[in-house]
Amino acid sequence: MKKQYTSKENNTTSTSKKKKNAGTKVVTIIGLFVITAVVCNFVSLGNKQATNKTKAETIEASEIRYKEISYKNIKNTHELWLVNAKHPLRIEISESSLVPAYKKIALSRSDIEMNAVALKNMEKMFTGAKKESITELVVTSGYRNRKRQSEIYEQAEDKSYVQKPGCSEHETGFAADIQLNAGNIDGLASTEQGRWLQENAWAYGFILRYPENKASITGISYEAWHFRYVGLPHSIFMKEKGLCFEEYIDYLKSNKQYAININNTKYQVYYTTEKNGKIKVPANLDYSISDDNCGGYIVSVILK
């Protein structure tokens, strides 16, 4: 609604009219300048955001020359352990894989630990968030030992948000709960910070572990705060295909492999199993390997 102003009638001179018109022109020019600057800044910001987006495309698989090695000799990252009520941890992690997160990322308390690789990428993610003016993120939970997980499970009134001891991703060191400095953890989803995490975490190797529309598959209610490190290219492929972790493992079991190009780095991922104590790995290419905690192995190859 336009404001209405009242004024007294008076005899206005020609000079005062000219001054008024000149002033109106100045205000109009300034207004146009401000609008133009805002539009240009908006376009520039949009271009910057588009440039920062990770580009990924599925490509044709390449022929790989393989060799077999003993499964005892592989450098198992464990990054793709599927851990849930149906697939509890078969072995406990080595605490040597954990590092303190204190003074590396914002924490709710100083004693939080995480897997070293996951923490390194969490640092990168928090730095990336700050560059886009996303602040106030804080990690409230990382690694939990079996005893602590037992305590949390027993104390939880709603068990749909917590796994039984031995079935929690927090026991792997790869999972982290994130919330804002102020406010409870449940409110993260409706904030700018929560939306940024859901849109960008995958570029840093993290997945939203328990999406809103996958509860019937994961067995856990929607948790906007729970992020799990799986590494590249897995996080991006899951994001592109709309897969939760359980679906991703099933996809690999069924399709055996896929290839993807991420920012001009080509990856090929394949699923294999142990045969006579041997695992099939690339003979002449760099790769990483993780068991899936379900009897299989996932090999990620960087194609030359």
C-alpha positions in Angstrom: 0.0 0.0 0.0 1.4 3.5 -0.9 1.8 6.0 1.9 -0.4 9.1 1.7 1.0 12.4 2.7 -1.0 15.7 3.5 0.5 19.1 3.0 -0.5 22.7 3.1 -1.2 24.5 -0.1 1.3 27.3 -0.9 2.6 29.3 -3.8 5.5 27.4 -5.2 8.0 29.4 -7.3 9.6 28.2 -10.5 13.0 27.9 -8.9 11.8 25.6 -6.2 10.1 23.4 -8.8 13.4 23.1 -10.7 15.2 22.2 -7.5 12.6 19.6 -6.7 12.8 18.1 -10.2 16.6 18.0 -10.1 16.4 16.3 -6.7 14.0 13.7 -8.1 16.3 12.9 -11.0 19.3 12.4 -8.6 17.2 10.1 -6.4 16.1 8.2 -9.5 19.7 7.8 -10.8 20.9 6.7 -7.4 18.1 4.2 -7.2 18.9 2.8 -10.6 22.6 2.5 -9.6 21.7 0.6 -6.5 19.4 -1.8 -8.3 22.0 -2.4 -11.0 24.6 -3.1 -8.4 22.4 -5.6 -6.5 21.5 -7.4 -9.7 25.1 -7.6 -10.9 26.1 -8.9 -7.4 23.3 -11.5 -7.5 24.4 -12.7 -11.0 28.0 -12.8 -9.9 27.1 -14.8 -6.8 25.0 -17.2 -8.9 27.9 -17.7 -11.3 30.3 -18.3 -8.4 28.0 -20.9 -6.8 27.6 -22.6 -10.2 31.4 -22.7 -10.6 31.9 -24.3 -7.2 29.5 -27.1 -7.8 31.1 -30.5 -8.3 30.5 -31.8 -11.8 29.9 -35.5 -12.2 28.9 -37.7 -15.1 28.6 -41.5 -15.5 31.0 -42.8 -18.1 31.7 -46.1 -19.8 33.8 -48.6 -17.8 37.3 -49.2 -19.0 39.2 -52.5 -19.2 41.4 -53.0 -16.2 44.2 -55.5 -15.9 43.9 -57.4 -12.6 46.0 -59.4 -10.2 45.1 -61.4 -7.1 46.5 -60.7 -3.7 45.8 -62.3 -0.3 42.9 -60.6 1.5 45.3 -60.4 4.5 47.6 -58.1 2.6 45.1 -55.5 1.5 45.1 -52.0 3.0 41.5 -52.0 4.1 40.2 -48.5 4.7 36.9 -49.7 6.2 35.3 -46.5 4.8 32.5 -48.5 3.3 31.5 -50.6 6.3 27.7 -50.9 6.2 26.7 -50.9 9.8 23.1 -51.3 10.9 20.8 -53.7 12.8 21.1 -56.3 10.1 24.9 -55.9 9.8 26.5 -55.3 13.2 30.2 -54.7 13.4 32.1 -58.0 13.0 35.3 -56.5 14.4 35.9 -53.5 16.6 38.0 -50.7 15.1 41.6 -50.1 16.1 41.7 -47.0 18.2 45.0 -46.1 16.4 42.8 -45.0 13.5 41.2 -42.3 15.7 42.5 -38.8 16.3 41.3 -35.9 18.5 39.1 -33.4 16.8 39.9 -30.7 19.4 41.1 -27.4 17.8 40.5 -28.8 14.3 36.8 -28.3 14.0 34.2 -26.6 16.2 33.1 -29.0 18.9 30.5 -29.1 21.7 33.1 -30.7 24.0 36.8 -31.2 23.8 37.1 -35.0 24.0 35.5 -35.9 20.6 37.5 -38.2 18.3 37.0 -39.3 14.7 38.6 -41.4 12.1 41.7 -39.5 10.8 40.6 -39.4 7.2 37.0 -38.5 8.0 38.2 -35.7 10.3 40.5 -34.3 7.6 37.6 -34.1 5.2 35.3 -32.7 7.9 37.8 -29.9 8.3 37.6 -29.2 4.6 33.8 -29.2 4.7 33.7 -26.7 7.6 36.2 -24.5 5.8 34.1 -24.6 2.6 31.0 -23.7 4.6 32.7 -20.6 6.1 33.7 -19.5 2.7 30.0 -19.4 1.8 29.1 -17.6 5.1 27.7 -20.8 6.6 28.8 -20.6 10.3 27.8 -21.8 13.8 28.2 -25.5 12.8 29.5 -27.7 15.6 30.1 -31.4 16.0 28.4 -32.8 19.0 29.3 -36.5 18.6 32.0 -38.5 16.8 33.4 -41.9 17.8 31.7 -43.8 20.6 32.9 -47.0 22.2 30.6 -49.9 22.8 30.1 -49.0 26.4 29.0 -45.4 25.6 26.7 -46.7 22.8 25.1 -49.0 25.3 24.4 -46.2 27.7 22.8 -44.0 25.0 20.7 -46.9 23.8 19.4 -47.7 27.3 18.6 -44.0 28.0 16.8 -43.3 24.8 13.1 -43.0 25.1 12.6 -43.2 21.3 14.7 -46.1 20.0 13.9 -45.2 16.3 16.7 -42.7 16.5 19.4 -44.9 18.0 21.1 -48.2 17.1 21.8 -51.0 19.5 25.4 -51.5 20.7 27.5 -53.0 17.9 25.1 -51.6 15.3 26.0 -47.9 15.5 28.0 -46.1 12.9 29.5 -44.0 15.7 31.5 -47.1 16.7 33.3 -46.9 13.4 34.7 -43.4 13.8 33.3 -42.3 10.4 30.1 -40.8 11.6 29.4 -37.4 13.1 26.4 -35.5 14.5 26.3 -31.8 13.6 24.2 -29.1 15.0 24.2 -25.3 15.5 26.0 -23.5 18.4 22.6 -22.4 19.7 19.5 -24.5 19.4 18.7 -28.2 19.6 19.8 -30.8 17.1 16.3 -31.4 15.8 16.0 -27.9 14.3 19.0 -28.2 12.0 16.9 -29.3 8.9 15.0 -26.0 8.8 18.1 -23.8 8.9 20.3 -22.3 6.2 23.2 -24.3 7.7 21.2 -27.6 7.5 20.2 -27.0 3.9 23.8 -26.2 3.0 25.0 -29.5 4.6 22.5 -31.6 2.7 23.3 -29.9 -0.6 27.1 -29.9 -0.2 28.4 -32.6 2.2 28.6 -35.2 -0.6 31.3 -33.1 -2.3 33.5 -33.7 0.7 32.9 -37.4 0.9 30.0 -37.3 3.4 26.4 -38.6 3.0 23.3 -37.8 4.9 23.1 -41.2 6.4 19.4 -41.3 7.4 17.3 -39.4 4.8 13.7 -38.5 5.4 12.3 -40.8 2.7 14.5 -43.9 3.4 13.5 -44.8 7.0 11.9 -48.0 5.8 15.3 -49.1 4.3 17.7 -47.7 6.9 15.6 -48.7 9.9 16.3 -45.3 11.5 14.1 -42.2 11.5 15.1 -39.1 9.6 18.2 -37.5 11.1 19.2 -34.2 9.5 22.2 -34.0 11.7 23.9 -37.4 11.2 26.6 -37.5 8.5 28.8 -40.4 7.5 32.1 -40.3 5.7 32.3 -42.8 2.7 34.7 -40.9 0.5 34.8 -40.1 -3.2 33.4 -41.1 -5.6 30.9 -43.1 -3.5 29.2 -40.1 -1.9 28.7 -38.3 -5.2 27.3 -41.4 -6.9 24.9 -41.9 -4.1 23.8 -38.3 -4.3 23.4 -38.4 -8.1 21.4 -41.6 -8.0 19.4 -40.8 -4.9 20.6 -43.9 -3.0 21.0 -44.4 0.7 23.9 -46.5 1.9 22.0 -49.8 2.0 20.8 -49.2 -1.6 24.3 -48.4 -2.7 25.7 -51.7 -1.5 22.8 -53.5 -3.1 23.4 -51.6 -6.4 27.1 -52.7 -6.4 26.2 -56.3 -5.6 23.8 -56.3 -8.5 25.6 -54.2 -11.1 29.2 -55.2 -10.1 30.7 -51.9 -11.3 30.3 -48.4 -12.5 32.5 -45.6 -13.8 32.2 -41.9 -13.1 34.0 -38.7 -14.1 34.2 -36.1 -11.2 35.8 -32.8 -12.1 38.0 -34.5 -14.8 39.1 -37.3 -12.5 37.8 -40.7 -13.7 37.0 -43.4 -11.2 35.9 -47.0 -11.7 34.3 -48.8 -8.8 33.7 -52.5 -8.7 32.4 -55.1 -6.2 34.3 -58.3 -5.6 34.5 -61.1 -3.0 37.2 -63.3 -1.6 37.9 -66.5 -3.4 40.4 -69.0 -2.0 41.7 -66.3 0.3 42.4 -63.9 -2.7 41.0 -60.6 -3.7 41.1 -59.2 -7.3 42.8 -55.8 -7.5 44.1 -53.6 -10.4 47.7 -54.6 -11.5 48.8 -51.2 -12.8 46.4 -48.5 -11.4 46.1 -46.6 -8.1 43.1 -47.9 -6.0 41.7 -48.1 -2.5 39.7 -51.0 -1.1 37.2 -51.4 1.7 35.2 -54.4 2.9 31.5 -53.7 3.2 30.9 -55.6 6.5 28.6 -57.9 4.5 31.1 -60.3 3.0 32.2 -58.3 0.0 34.9 -55.8 -1.0 34.5 -52.5 -2.9 37.5 -51.4 -5.0 37.8 -47.8 -6.1 40.2 -47.3 -9.1 41.6 -44.0 -10.4 41.7 -44.3 -14.2 44.7 -42.8 -16.0 
